[in-house]
Amino acid sequence: MAFDNILIENIIHVIISYKSRVLVVGAGLAGSTIARVLAENGIEVVVMDKRKHIAGNIFDFVNDNNERIHRYGPHLLHCNESSEGLVFLSRFTKWINYEHRVRAQLENGTTTSLPINKITIQDIYKKKFDNEKEVKSFIDSIRNKNLIPRNTDELFEASVGNKLSDIFLRPYTKKMWGVDPKELAVSIGSRLPVRTNSDSRYFNDNFQALPKYGYTKMIENMLKHINIKVLLDSKYSKGMEIEYDHAFLCTPIDEFYDYCYGELPYRSILFEERKSKGNDLSAPVVNFTDNSIYTRKTQWNLFPNSGKRISNFNTLTYEIPCSMRENPGEYYYPVHTKESRKKYEKYRKLSLQKEKITFCGRTGLFRYIDMIPAVMIHLKIAKDFLKIKKI
Ligand SMILES: Cc1cc2nc3c(=O)[nH]c(=O)nc-3n(C[C@H](O)[C@H](O)[C@H](O)COP(=O)(O)OP(=O)(O)OC[C@H]3O[C@@H](n4cnc5c(N)ncnc54)[C@H](O)[C@@H]3O)c2cc1C
């Protein structure tokens, strides 16, 4: 009888003290957002990443020269100042205001403003405009107004004409996507704005900033919670989720299903670091307009959350877009075509059968997502999960 009582008491104790356990694969922004929300709601979370560092593609660090480097390309945060994503991130970092400006390097070595605006057109056509109306009517005179674009190349011609397209848009786009802009859907080219005023900012948003102590510190603060355990240098493989009540996988969805419907296409980027003793660049990021392999270069110590260099050189990073074969495992930009979207939809439908797994992040959702949208999407995923209590 006494033995039965002890057994029942033990069972009750186990039930009361049982905490749900969730696995999150990927310590990037998507995974860390989910982990934090669940941890704050009493769930034990194990976050696993195959890399040796947290923060995924927004990882930054200070090098020996006291410069803050973003290892996977420059990341600029921009959004509406009332965004829920910004409110969430502001719990984990202070911000330094920074409005991003980009220059484009021309054939003769000089640079001009990007995205195309009044200043760019004045520089290229050696003209002076007094007001926006004049700029607009000039653009109308050089663009192909009668063309109804069926692809990115035609969109360029219809919006700014061939001369500006040949300098600023066609070579860059071809390098970026590895195909002629004629092969790309109109939606790819439509991301690039054309302005009739002198606004040379890269983004329009009313909040533009960098985390004061870097993105890695921000993610470190997000993951600092008694209910979160982080395992680095740990590659997820199928089946590991069995030990957990639920798994959020920020991993390529096609890989999980052994590419049964074929591979989802991505573009990757190789980063080439150089030490430069020359003058500062005319902006932290300078785009190339030539036919070389490089799309852009970044001078890190020009960003306001970088320290001043301690030696007499600046660190620059040159970007070379490439195929996944040239940079295996480094997924950057999902290539959206009709065919790839259909393929992803098949994988998505298949994944609905797995009640205990949710695919997340850029590669789980096969979607290019900026940082703030990434936070908002994953806040919603985590909150929906808590609501329907799948566990
Ligand atoms: C070149 C580039 C520039 C960008 N610039 C900007 C910008 O200026 N502004 C902006 O707002 N956004 C920018 N972004 C977008 C930003 O990087 C994303 O919003 C953000 O990184 C999304 O994070 P994620 O968690 O989805 O993916 P990731 O950061 O890629 O995180 C996924 C993590 O999962 C891990 N992982 C994958 N598979 C496994 C496995 N099997 N086992 C264990 N771990 C695994 C990976 O190692 C990685 O750390 C840029 C993106 C790129 C590619």
The ligand as an SDF file (V2000), in Angstrom:
LIG
                    3D

 53 58  0  0  0  0  0  0  0  0999 V2000
   24.0400   38.4430  -48.7040 C   0  0  0  0  0  0  0  0  0  0  0  0
   22.8540   38.8280  -47.8640 C   0  0  0  0  0  0  0  0  0  0  0  0
   22.7060   40.1480  -47.4660 C   0  0  0  0  0  0  0  0  0  0  0  0
   21.6100   40.5090  -46.6720 C   0  0  0  0  0  0  0  0  0  0  0  0
   21.4600   41.8030  -46.3150 N   0  0  0  0  0  0  0  0  0  0  0  0
   20.3950   42.1640  -45.5790 C   0  0  0  0  0  0  0  0  0  0  0  0
   20.2040   43.5280  -45.2110 C   0  0  0  0  0  0  0  0  0  0  0  0
   20.9960   44.4090  -45.5580 O   0  0  0  0  0  0  0  0  0  0  0  0
   19.0990   43.8440  -44.4770 N   0  0  0  0  0  0  0  0  0  0  0  0
   18.1840   42.8970  -44.0750 C   0  0  0  0  0  0  0  0  0  0  0  0
   17.2050   43.2420  -43.3910 O   0  0  0  0  0  0  0  0  0  0  0  0
   18.3590   41.5930  -44.3940 N   0  0  0  0  0  0  0  0  0  0  0  0
   19.4230   41.2060  -45.1360 C   0  0  0  0  0  0  0  0  0  0  0  0
   19.6090   39.8870  -45.4570 N   0  0  0  0  0  0  0  0  0  0  0  0
   18.6540   38.8790  -44.9540 C   0  0  0  0  0  0  0  0  0  0  0  0
   19.0890   38.2750  -43.5890 C   0  0  0  0  0  0  0  0  0  0  0  0
   20.3270   37.6520  -43.7380 O   0  0  0  0  0  0  0  0  0  0  0  0
   18.0180   37.2780  -43.1560 C   0  0  0  0  0  0  0  0  0  0  0  0
   16.8370   37.9590  -42.8500 O   0  0  0  0  0  0  0  0  0  0  0  0
   18.3660   36.4990  -41.9170 C   0  0  0  0  0  0  0  0  0  0  0  0
   19.6550   35.9970  -41.9760 O   0  0  0  0  0  0  0  0  0  0  0  0
   17.3590   35.3610  -41.7900 C   0  0  0  0  0  0  0  0  0  0  0  0
   17.8370   34.4260  -40.9390 O   0  0  0  0  0  0  0  0  0  0  0  0
   17.4950   32.8720  -40.9820 P   0  0  0  0  0  0  0  0  0  0  0  0
   17.4970   32.5040  -39.5660 O   0  0  0  0  0  0  0  0  0  0  0  0
   16.2990   32.5870  -41.8050 O   0  0  0  0  0  0  0  0  0  0  0  0
   18.6980   32.2120  -41.7940 O   0  0  0  0  0  0  0  0  0  0  0  0
   20.2230   32.0420  -41.4230 P   0  0  0  0  0  0  0  0  0  0  0  0
   20.7670   33.2760  -40.8450 O   0  0  0  0  0  0  0  0  0  0  0  0
   20.8740   31.5000  -42.6410 O   0  0  0  0  0  0  0  0  0  0  0  0
   20.2390   30.9270  -40.2810 O   0  0  0  0  0  0  0  0  0  0  0  0
   20.0410   29.5520  -40.5240 C   0  0  0  0  0  0  0  0  0  0  0  0
   21.0030   28.7840  -39.6490 C   0  0  0  0  0  0  0  0  0  0  0  0
   20.6740   27.3880  -39.7310 O   0  0  0  0  0  0  0  0  0  0  0  0
   21.8630   26.6530  -39.6760 C   0  0  0  0  0  0  0  0  0  0  0  0
   21.6290   25.3210  -40.2690 N   0  0  0  0  0  0  0  0  0  0  0  0
   21.2040   25.0380  -41.5200 C   0  0  0  0  0  0  0  0  0  0  0  0
   21.1270   23.7050  -41.6900 N   0  0  0  0  0  0  0  0  0  0  0  0
   21.5060   23.1280  -40.5120 C   0  0  0  0  0  0  0  0  0  0  0  0
   21.6500   21.7780  -40.0680 C   0  0  0  0  0  0  0  0  0  0  0  0
   21.3580   20.7090  -40.8290 N   0  0  0  0  0  0  0  0  0  0  0  0
   22.0710   21.5750  -38.7910 N   0  0  0  0  0  0  0  0  0  0  0  0
   22.3570   22.6120  -37.9690 C   0  0  0  0  0  0  0  0  0  0  0  0
   22.2440   23.9130  -38.3600 N   0  0  0  0  0  0  0  0  0  0  0  0
   21.8290   24.1640  -39.6050 C   0  0  0  0  0  0  0  0  0  0  0  0
   22.8480   27.5000  -40.4810 C   0  0  0  0  0  0  0  0  0  0  0  0
   24.1860   27.1920  -40.1190 O   0  0  0  0  0  0  0  0  0  0  0  0
   22.4510   28.9210  -40.0900 C   0  0  0  0  0  0  0  0  0  0  0  0
   23.2400   29.4110  -39.0260 O   0  0  0  0  0  0  0  0  0  0  0  0
   20.6610   39.5160  -46.2820 C   0  0  0  0  0  0  0  0  0  0  0  0
   20.8240   38.1910  -46.6950 C   0  0  0  0  0  0  0  0  0  0  0  0
   21.8940   37.8520  -47.5000 C   0  0  0  0  0  0  0  0  0  0  0  0
   22.0000   36.4310  -47.9740 C   0  0  0  0  0  0  0  0  0  0  0  0
  1  2  1  0
  2  3  1  0
  2 52  2  0
  3  4  2  0
  4  5  1  0
  4 50  1  0
  5  6  2  0
  6  7  1  0
  6 13  1  0
  7  8  2  0
  7  9  1  0
  9 10  1  0
 10 11  2  0
 10 12  1  0
 12 13  2  0
 13 14  1  0
 14 15  1  0
 14 50  1  0
 15 16  1  0
 16 17  1  0
 16 18  1  0
 18 19  1  0
 18 20  1  0
 20 21  1  0
 20 22  1  0
 22 23  1  0
 23 24  1  0
 24 25  2  0
 24 26  1  0
 24 27  1  0
 27 28  1  0
 28 29  2  0
 28 30  1  0
 28 31  1  0
 31 32  1  0
 32 33  1  0
 33 34  1  0
 33 48  1  0
 34 35  1  0
 35 36  1  0
 35 46  1  0
 36 37  1  0
 36 45  1  0
 37 38  2  0
 38 39  1  0
 39 40  1  0
 39 45  2  0
 40 41  1  0
 40 42  2  0
 42 43  1  0
 43 44  2  0
 44 45  1  0
 46 47  1  0
 46 48  1  0
 48 49  1  0
 50 51  2  0
 51 52  1  0
 52 53  1  0
M  END
$$$$
